[in-house]
Amino acid sequence: DGGITQSPKYLFRKEGQNVTLSCEQNLNHDAMYWYRQDPGQGLRLIYYSQIVNDFQKGDIAEGYSVSREKKESFPLTVTSAQKNPTAFYLCASSLTRTGTYEQYFGPGTRLTVT
Amino acid sequence: KQEVTQIPAALSVPEGENLVLNCSFTDSAIYNLQWFRQDPGKGLTSLLLIQSSQREQTSGRLNASLDKSSGRSTLYIAASQPGDSATYLCAGSSWGDKIIFGKGTRLHILP
């Protein structure tokens, strides 16, 4: 089955700790994205990558870091510098070569930091 | 910069009714418009994608239209069912720019 997987589904961390969220896709998509979703705020773009070994900041990149060493993988690290890390994190991918940029999403990871 | 708005934020309708969800955007040079469904605590499921050269797309009981001149897209759901209850989001992008999401309409179909 082709798709996007995110793990874990729920993640709990103590304040001051870095945490890495996993995102893997087997759709052979070029571009991958990380969004954060908070109640009443909609989705906000954290980082995106259109090609391996390259990525760009989105609207709320502060306190986050990413890497894109493989086409299939785009892990997101939430650092201790992120002031309000508790949120629902969504990973997405799209096939840019067709020009449609249709986005497909993973099931999400709910991060709780106390 | 593209902005996407969805009104109302929540909607309740009796089962069996046809309904329309609205999405408005500010940049008429929109490249594509995508509708998603999100169930509580889940990721987004793509429903329909309308490219800038298209006026509408259909999938089963769903029909999405795009009117670039008025800055509007609508998602029409025919013969609504309780299983249609979810949050529906629209998202648009201008060429070469990132996709912008609306905040969604929370739909409740009353049995």
Chai-1 contact restraints between the chains, C-beta under 6 A:
chainA,res_idxA,chainB,res_idxB,connection_type,confidence,min_distance_angstrom,max_distance_angstrom,comment,restraint_id
A,G42,B,F101,contact,1.0,0.0,6.0,A-B,restraint_1
A,G42,B,K103,contact,1.0,0.0,6.0,A-B,restraint_2
A,L43,B,F101,contact,1.0,0.0,6.0,A-B,restraint_3
A,L45,B,K98,contact,1.0,0.0,6.0,A-B,restraint_4
A,L90,B,G43,contact,1.0,0.0,6.0,A-B,restraint_5
A,E102,B,L49,contact,1.0,0.0,6.0,A-B,restraint_6
A,F105,B,G43,contact,1.0,0.0,6.0,A-B,restraint_7
A,F105,B,L44,contact,1.0,0.0,6.0,A-B,restraint_8
A,G106,B,G43,contact,1.0,0.0,6.0,A-B,restraint_9
A,P107,B,G43,contact,1.0,0.0,6.0,A-B,restraint_10
A,G108,B,G43,contact,1.0,0.0,6.0,A-B,restraint_11
